[in-house]
Amino acid sequence: MIEGSSLGPLGDALETLRARLATGDGAPRATGLVRFMTGAGGAALAHCHRLRGPVLHVSAGSVSAACAMGEAFQKIAAGLADVVVAGGAECPLQRDVVEHFRLAGILAAESPCRPFDVRRSGTVLGEGAGVLVLEDAEHAARRGARPRGIVSGFGLTCEAFSMISPEPGGAGVAESVRAALGTRPPDTVGWIKAHGTGTKLNDAAEARGIASVFGTRLGEVPLTSLKPALGHALGASGAVEAVAALLALEAGFVPPTIGTECVDPELPRCRVALRAEPSDAREALLLSESFGGRCAALVVQRPAAA
């Protein structure tokens, strides 16, 4: 089990502490200490399902869950595991957390969030969890499991540019995408699930980074962001959005970028999916980015039989 989370149970811990201080509710119970464990979610899931193998936690900002899935993919590819449960959970909708994001100027000044739009002004927070079971193909076949998708590549890097701002040219995005694609050309990618926060700097840097890999083809490949529909679940976003992307691949469509109406002409020419559109694509590229310049990319495929 590999769990990814940026804040872990911090929001719940803060609310509990605030309530106890307000009511004078005595000393905290011993079980309350779990609320300060960043990796409490993975341990709780393992306890619930009796997962007795290694249980690890990845905390790397908004790329946490993407890292968890990437680590699982690499462990299986290296023959170190047959099955790994990987994903992430996040609960940032707590007053102190939200206020920090608001004061930092990251939240959208108006609703909705508008990724890549000329009027974009910020993101919207969301919370949730996404968990996937990654399994060696032969192991899955022996037990008759039907795969819902295939992870075929993972890339992770750090731009080492700034703790709070992306490298303007999107160098980290480009590097992680190239690592995920490996020796395959970008022509195999049918559509792109961008990190797409709806903030001025991040969307611009991300678009430039993708364009440096895809070139003029970026004007043809559908690009979408799920943040307006699902909210930005921080460390869990990579897994939550991966689940949505795999379901969309399976169903044969590109999800829309809700709220975006007019793509910023200052961005590299890109074809943002403004509404849901049918697609027979077999492969999608999933991107995640975080404070600290961390960038992650996953390549996922629809199984041939699907």
C-alpha positions as CSV (number, residue, x, y, z in Angstrom):
1,M,0.0,0.0,0.0
2,I,1.3,3.4,-1.0
3,E,-0.7,6.5,0.1
4,G,-0.2,10.0,-1.1
5,S,-1.3,13.1,0.7
6,S,-0.1,16.7,1.1
7,L,-1.7,17.6,4.4
8,G,-2.9,14.2,5.7
9,P,-5.4,14.6,8.5
10,L,-4.1,18.1,9.5
11,G,-7.5,19.8,8.8
12,D,-9.3,17.3,11.0
13,A,-6.7,17.8,13.7
14,L,-7.0,21.5,13.6
15,E,-10.8,21.4,13.9
16,T,-10.6,18.9,16.8
17,L,-8.1,21.1,18.6
18,R,-10.2,24.2,18.0
19,A,-13.3,22.5,19.4
20,R,-11.5,21.2,22.4
21,L,-10.1,24.6,23.3
22,A,-13.5,26.2,22.9
23,T,-15.3,23.7,25.1
24,G,-12.5,22.8,27.6
25,D,-13.0,19.2,26.7
26,G,-10.0,17.9,28.8
27,A,-6.9,16.2,27.6
28,P,-6.8,14.5,24.1
29,R,-7.3,10.8,23.9
30,A,-4.4,8.6,22.8
31,T,-6.2,7.8,19.6
32,G,-6.2,11.5,18.8
33,L,-2.5,11.3,18.2
34,V,-3.3,9.5,14.9
35,R,-4.8,12.7,13.6
36,F,-1.2,14.2,13.6
37,M,0.2,11.2,11.6
38,T,0.6,12.3,8.0
39,G,0.4,8.7,6.8
40,A,-2.6,7.8,9.0
41,G,-4.9,7.3,5.9
42,G,-2.8,4.5,4.4
43,A,-2.4,2.8,7.7
44,A,-6.2,2.9,8.4
45,L,-6.9,1.5,4.9
46,A,-4.4,-1.3,5.4
47,H,-5.9,-2.1,8.8
48,C,-9.5,-2.1,7.4
49,H,-8.5,-4.5,4.5
50,R,-5.8,-6.5,6.3
51,L,-3.1,-5.4,3.9
52,R,0.0,-6.9,5.5
53,G,2.7,-5.9,3.1
54,P,4.7,-2.7,3.2
55,V,2.5,0.4,3.9
56,L,4.2,3.6,2.8
57,H,3.3,7.3,2.7
58,V,4.3,9.8,0.1
59,S,4.0,13.5,0.9
60,A,5.1,15.7,-2.0
61,G,2.6,18.4,-2.3
62,S,0.1,18.1,-5.1
63,V,2.1,15.4,-6.9
64,S,1.8,13.0,-3.8
65,A,-0.8,10.6,-5.2
66,A,0.8,10.7,-8.7
67,C,4.1,9.7,-7.0
68,A,2.3,6.9,-5.1
69,M,1.0,5.5,-8.3
70,G,4.4,5.9,-10.0
71,E,6.2,4.2,-7.2
72,A,3.7,1.3,-7.4
73,F,4.3,1.1,-11.1
74,Q,8.0,1.0,-10.7
75,K,8.0,-1.6,-8.0
76,I,5.8,-3.9,-10.1
77,A,8.0,-3.3,-13.2
78,A,11.1,-4.1,-11.2
79,G,9.6,-7.4,-9.9
80,L,9.5,-6.2,-6.3
81,A,5.7,-6.7,-6.0
82,D,2.8,-8.3,-7.8
83,V,0.1,-6.0,-6.5
84,V,0.2,-2.6,-4.9
85,V,-2.8,-0.5,-3.7
86,A,-1.9,3.1,-4.5
87,G,-3.6,6.5,-4.4
88,G,-4.3,9.4,-2.2
89,A,-6.7,11.2,0.1
90,E,-7.0,14.9,1.1
91,C,-9.4,17.0,3.2
92,P,-8.3,20.6,2.8
93,L,-11.7,22.2,3.3
94,Q,-10.9,23.5,6.7
95,R,-11.0,27.2,7.6
96,D,-7.3,27.7,8.4
97,V,-6.2,25.8,5.3
98,V,-8.6,27.6,3.0
99,E,-7.6,31.0,4.5
100,H,-4.0,30.3,3.8
101,F,-4.8,29.6,0.1
102,R,-7.0,32.7,-0.1
103,L,-4.3,35.0,1.4
104,A,-1.7,33.5,-1.0
105,G,-3.9,34.7,-3.9
106,I,-4.3,31.1,-5.3
107,L,-8.1,30.8,-5.1
108,A,-10.3,32.0,-8.0
109,A,-11.5,35.5,-7.5
110,E,-14.8,34.4,-9.1
111,S,-16.5,31.1,-9.8
112,P,-15.9,29.0,-11.7
113,C,-12.3,28.0,-12.0
114,R,-11.2,28.6,-15.7
115,P,-8.1,26.7,-16.6
116,F,-6.2,28.1,-19.6
117,D,-8.9,30.8,-20.1
118,V,-8.0,34.4,-20.8
119,R,-10.0,35.4,-17.7
120,R,-8.6,32.7,-15.3
121,S,-8.0,34.0,-11.8
122,G,-7.2,31.0,-9.6
123,T,-8.3,27.5,-8.5
124,V,-11.0,26.1,-6.3
125,L,-10.2,23.6,-3.5
126,G,-11.9,20.2,-3.3
127,E,-11.4,17.1,-1.3
128,G,-11.7,13.4,-1.8
129,A,-9.9,10.2,-2.4
130,G,-8.8,8.0,-5.2
131,V,-7.3,4.5,-4.9
132,L,-6.2,2.2,-7.7
133,V,-5.1,-1.5,-7.5
134,L,-2.0,-1.8,-9.7
135,E,-1.1,-5.4,-10.6
136,D,1.4,-7.3,-12.7
137,A,-0.3,-8.4,-15.9
138,E,0.5,-12.1,-15.5
139,H,-0.6,-12.1,-11.9
140,A,-3.9,-10.4,-12.9
141,A,-4.4,-13.0,-15.7
142,R,-3.9,-15.9,-13.4
143,R,-6.7,-14.8,-11.1
144,G,-9.0,-13.8,-14.1
145,A,-9.0,-10.1,-13.3
146,R,-10.1,-7.7,-16.0
147,P,-7.8,-4.6,-16.2
148,R,-9.6,-1.2,-16.4
149,G,-6.4,0.5,-17.6
150,I,-2.7,0.0,-18.1
151,V,0.1,2.3,-16.7
152,S,2.9,2.3,-19.3
153,G,5.1,5.2,-18.2
154,F,6.0,7.5,-15.3
155,G,8.2,10.5,-15.0
156,L,9.0,12.7,-12.0
157,T,11.3,15.6,-11.6
158,C,11.9,18.9,-9.7
159,E,12.6,22.2,-11.5
160,A,14.6,23.5,-8.6
161,F,13.5,27.0,-9.7
162,S,11.2,28.3,-6.9
163,M,9.3,27.0,-3.9
164,I,6.1,28.9,-5.0
165,S,6.3,29.7,-8.7
166,P,6.8,27.4,-11.7
167,E,9.7,27.7,-14.1
168,P,8.1,30.0,-16.7
169,G,9.1,27.8,-19.6
170,G,7.6,24.6,-18.1
171,A,11.0,22.8,-18.0
172,G,9.9,20.4,-15.3
173,V,6.7,19.5,-17.1
174,A,8.6,18.8,-20.3
175,E,11.2,16.7,-18.5
176,S,8.6,14.6,-16.6
177,V,6.6,14.0,-19.9
178,R,9.7,12.9,-21.8
179,A,10.5,10.5,-19.0
180,A,7.0,9.0,-18.9
181,L,7.0,8.6,-22.7
182,G,10.4,7.0,-22.8
183,T,11.4,6.1,-26.3
184,R,7.9,6.4,-27.7
185,P,6.9,9.5,-29.7
186,P,4.3,11.8,-28.3
187,D,2.1,10.9,-31.3
188,T,0.8,7.9,-29.3
189,V,-1.0,10.2,-26.9
190,G,-4.7,10.7,-27.7
191,W,-5.4,13.4,-25.2
192,I,-3.9,15.2,-22.2
193,K,-5.3,15.6,-18.7
194,A,-3.4,18.7,-17.6
195,H,-2.8,19.7,-14.0
196,G,-4.7,22.8,-15.0
197,T,-5.2,24.8,-11.8
198,G,-6.6,27.9,-13.4
199,T,-3.9,30.2,-12.0
200,K,-2.1,32.6,-14.3
201,L,1.4,31.4,-13.9
202,N,0.9,27.6,-13.6
203,D,-1.4,27.3,-16.7
204,A,1.1,29.3,-18.8
205,A,4.1,27.4,-17.7
206,E,2.3,24.0,-18.1
207,A,1.2,24.9,-21.6
208,R,4.7,25.9,-22.6
209,G,6.2,22.7,-21.1
210,I,3.7,20.5,-23.0
211,A,4.3,22.5,-26.2
212,S,8.1,21.9,-25.9
213,V,7.4,18.2,-26.2
214,F,4.4,18.1,-28.6
215,G,5.3,21.0,-30.8
216,T,2.6,22.1,-33.2
217,R,0.7,18.9,-32.5
218,L,-0.5,20.5,-29.3
219,G,-2.9,22.4,-31.4
220,E,-4.6,19.1,-32.4
221,V,-4.4,17.0,-29.2
222,P,-7.4,17.6,-26.9
223,L,-6.2,19.2,-23.6
224,T,-8.5,19.1,-20.5
225,S,-8.5,20.0,-16.8
226,L,-10.7,18.3,-14.3
227,K,-10.1,20.9,-11.5
228,P,-13.3,22.9,-12.3
229,A,-15.4,19.7,-12.0
230,L,-13.7,18.0,-9.1
231,G,-11.9,20.9,-7.3
232,H,-8.2,20.8,-6.5
233,A,-7.8,18.0,-4.0
234,L,-4.1,18.8,-3.5
235,G,-2.1,15.7,-2.8
236,A,-5.0,13.4,-3.8
237,S,-5.7,15.1,-7.1
238,G,-3.4,12.9,-9.1
239,A,-5.3,9.7,-8.1
240,V,-8.8,11.2,-8.1
241,E,-8.2,12.6,-11.6
242,A,-6.5,9.3,-12.8
243,V,-9.7,7.4,-11.8
244,A,-11.8,9.9,-13.8
245,A,-9.4,9.8,-16.8
246,L,-9.4,6.0,-16.9
247,L,-13.2,5.9,-16.9
248,A,-13.2,8.4,-19.7
249,L,-10.8,6.4,-21.7
250,E,-12.9,3.3,-21.2
251,A,-16.1,5.1,-22.2
252,G,-14.5,6.7,-25.2
253,F,-14.6,10.4,-24.6
254,V,-12.5,13.4,-23.5
255,P,-13.9,15.1,-20.4
256,P,-14.7,18.9,-20.8
257,T,-12.8,21.7,-19.1
258,I,-15.9,23.2,-17.4
259,G,-15.9,26.9,-17.1
260,T,-13.3,27.7,-19.7
261,E,-14.8,29.7,-22.6
262,C,-12.0,31.6,-24.4
263,V,-8.5,30.1,-24.4
264,D,-5.8,32.6,-23.6
265,P,-4.2,33.7,-26.9
266,E,-0.9,34.3,-25.1
267,L,-0.5,30.6,-24.5
268,P,1.1,28.2,-27.0
269,R,-1.6,27.2,-29.5
270,C,-3.5,24.4,-27.8
271,R,-6.9,22.7,-28.3
272,V,-8.6,22.9,-24.9
273,A,-11.6,20.6,-24.7
274,L,-14.4,23.1,-23.9
275,R,-17.1,20.4,-24.0
276,A,-17.1,16.6,-23.8
277,E,-16.1,15.0,-27.1
278,P,-16.0,11.4,-28.4
279,S,-12.6,9.9,-28.7
280,D,-11.2,6.5,-29.8
281,A,-7.9,7.3,-28.1
282,R,-6.1,4.3,-26.6
283,E,-3.6,6.4,-24.5
284,A,-3.8,9.5,-22.3
285,L,-1.1,11.6,-20.6
286,L,-1.9,12.6,-17.0
287,L,0.0,15.6,-15.4
288,S,0.5,16.7,-11.9
289,E,2.5,19.7,-10.4
290,S,3.2,21.0,-7.0
291,F,4.8,23.8,-4.9
292,G,8.5,23.3,-4.8
293,G,8.7,22.7,-8.6
294,R,7.8,19.1,-8.5
295,C,6.3,17.7,-11.7
296,A,4.9,14.2,-12.4
297,A,3.5,12.5,-15.5
298,L,1.8,9.2,-16.0
299,V,0.9,7.5,-19.3
300,V,-2.2,5.3,-19.1
301,Q,-3.7,3.1,-21.8
302,R,-7.1,1.6,-22.5
303,P,-6.7,-2.3,-22.6
304,A,-7.0,-3.8,-26.0
305,A,-10.1,-5.8,-25.0
306,A,-11.9,-2.8,-23.6
